[in-house]
Amino acid sequence: MAKAQNEGIAFSSVLKFATKAFVDGDFELGLVGSGSEKFNATTSREIKRALADIAKGKNMSPSFSSVAELRKSLES
């Protein structure tokens, strides 16, 4: 909003222009999680291990059908 104000244009106009550009195919969204993240070696290794565990169903919490089941599991 501040940038629009500094440019001398209403923020609502920026939104309208962006919406029109998106509909016309002139504007693409780059969503978070698109694979552009750069992790250090330690974090990358941990993420790879966690994803491998998830794929194997390893180190996963069981599913619960009620809060009572969850509490019983936590208390044991």
C-alpha positions as CSV (number, residue, x, y, z in Angstrom):
1,M,0.0,0.0,0.0
2,A,2.8,2.4,0.9
3,K,4.6,1.7,-2.4
4,A,1.3,2.4,-4.4
5,Q,0.9,5.6,-2.4
6,N,4.5,6.6,-3.1
7,E,3.8,6.0,-6.8
8,G,0.7,8.2,-6.6
9,I,-1.8,5.5,-7.3
10,A,-4.6,4.1,-5.2
11,F,-3.9,0.5,-3.9
12,S,-7.3,-0.5,-5.3
13,S,-6.1,0.4,-8.8
14,V,-3.0,-1.8,-8.3
15,L,-5.3,-4.7,-7.3
16,K,-7.5,-4.1,-10.4
17,F,-4.4,-4.0,-12.7
18,A,-2.9,-7.1,-11.2
19,T,-6.2,-9.0,-11.5
20,K,-6.6,-8.0,-15.1
21,A,-3.0,-9.0,-15.9
22,F,-3.5,-12.3,-14.2
23,V,-6.8,-13.0,-16.1
24,D,-5.1,-12.0,-19.4
25,G,-2.1,-14.3,-18.7
26,D,0.4,-11.5,-18.3
27,F,0.9,-12.1,-14.6
28,E,1.9,-15.4,-13.0
29,L,2.0,-16.2,-9.3
30,G,5.1,-17.8,-7.8
31,L,3.7,-19.6,-4.7
32,V,5.8,-20.4,-1.6
33,G,6.9,-24.0,-1.7
34,S,7.7,-24.0,-5.4
35,G,11.1,-25.6,-4.8
36,S,13.1,-22.3,-4.9
37,E,14.2,-22.6,-1.2
38,K,17.8,-23.1,-0.5
39,F,18.6,-25.0,2.7
40,N,22.0,-25.4,4.3
41,A,23.5,-29.0,4.2
42,T,22.2,-29.9,7.7
43,T,18.7,-28.8,7.2
44,S,18.6,-30.4,3.7
45,R,19.7,-33.7,5.2
46,E,17.1,-33.6,7.9
47,I,14.3,-32.8,5.5
48,K,15.4,-35.7,3.2
49,R,15.4,-38.1,6.2
50,A,12.0,-36.9,7.4
51,L,10.5,-37.3,3.9
52,A,11.9,-40.8,3.6
53,D,10.4,-41.6,7.0
54,I,7.0,-40.3,5.9
55,A,7.1,-42.3,2.7
56,K,7.9,-45.5,4.8
57,G,5.2,-44.6,7.5
58,K,8.0,-44.5,10.0
59,N,8.1,-42.2,13.1
60,M,4.5,-41.2,12.5
61,S,1.9,-40.6,15.2
62,P,-1.1,-42.9,14.9
63,S,-4.5,-41.5,13.9
64,F,-7.1,-41.1,16.5
65,S,-10.9,-41.2,16.1
66,S,-11.6,-39.2,19.3
67,V,-10.0,-36.9,21.8
68,A,-10.4,-39.6,24.4
69,E,-8.2,-41.9,22.4
70,L,-5.6,-39.2,21.9
71,R,-5.5,-38.4,25.7
72,K,-5.2,-42.1,26.5
73,S,-2.3,-42.4,24.2
74,L,-0.6,-39.3,25.6
75,E,-1.0,-40.4,29.2
76,S,0.5,-43.9,28.5
